[in-house]
Amino acid sequence: MENLDWKNLPFGYQKTDYNVRCYYRNNAWGELEVSSSEYINIHMAATALHYGQEAFEGLKAYRGVDGKIRLFRWEENYERLKNSARGVMMAEVTKEVFYNAVVKAVKLNERFIPPHGTGASLYIRPFLFGSGAEVGVKPAEEYMFVVFVTPVGPYFKEGFKPVKIAIEKETDRAAPLGTGNIKVGGNYAASLKAIVRVHKEGYGSPLYLDAKEKRYIDEIGAANFFGIKDNTYVTPKSESILPSITNKSIVQLAEHLGMKVERRPIDVEELSTFEEVGACGTAAVISPIGEICDLTENKSITFCKDGKPGAMSTKIYETLVGIQYGEVEDPFQWTEVID
Ligand SMILES: Cc1ncc(COP(=O)(O)O)c(C=O)c1O
């Protein structure tokens, strides 16, 4: 086992031993290749570099209470990568290539999987990009698929503690019929201005509103939004948000825990009526929100007045994390043990 300060790991890149690569050439995926280099040799005219033909995924491997390694809902990440590939006209990775590359990358770097009980996990980053050279705007003929892993701590340095969020009105993350619902690099480029600006003001993430009316809640940084009131879990329905696998899981969990669920547009004016609000995603898990500020109007709404996460968010968080670490029963068969 690697000797790292597991309890204080940032959500950042940490070098591991190996990554796994696969090339798409002549209309077919080749064999998986294992590399110990952190670098990729790329053609200067690759479509990924010029026309944004790139998509990625993010999932985690967890060291369970029983010492076993678990993957969480990897098939959902596979399906989403397939959609992302279709969205920017890239070759689709096969399920076999995806799964084998993920498992290989995890196993080869087993000594970097954080021990159980540290709150850390092994973040897995599969990505796919156009590696073929083109100068005209058209899809590449060659693609590269890579999986690297890195041990991570919590995304928000506060961990499971309320965070401060700022409503973003100056930029749009994604257009209604654009690429907001797939996980392509361009969306993140478009979000950077807002992220940097709100960080400077002391907020954890921007809350994006719909681009058309600037009225409905889209999502928060790299996470989906949820609000809870009257025993109901409410989360946005929008064409321009990424369908979060964490959110999809929480919807099922919330129902399992006896809550009602509503997926519908959420007017920003409705925010103050929620008893609890939060952000959810693989990186963020569940981040309770303590304050949402409208910087343009200098107005803010506060939640978690006692400084603690709400009861429902806590229950959902504990159940979800418990399933991921093999501590509680997994009634939905979301986790897969890899030996
Ligand atoms: C923009 C965006 N929204 C939401 C999410 C959360 O999705 P998931 O729960 O599948 O990680 C992510 C992270 O992948 C994201 O980048």
The ligand as an ORCA input file, in Angstrom:
! r2SCAN-3c Opt
* xyz 0 1
  C     -21.857     19.061    -15.244
  C     -22.039     17.902    -14.347
  N     -23.231     17.698    -13.769
  C     -23.451     16.650    -12.945
  C     -22.459     15.739    -12.651
  C     -22.726     14.600    -11.732
  O     -22.850     13.390    -12.430
  P     -22.488     12.013    -11.749
  O     -23.391     11.858    -10.571
  O     -22.796     10.984    -12.787
  O     -21.078     12.056    -11.378
  C     -21.195     15.909    -13.226
  C     -20.113     14.968    -12.943
  O     -19.966     14.010    -13.668
  C     -20.982     17.005    -14.090
  O     -19.777     17.210    -14.651
*
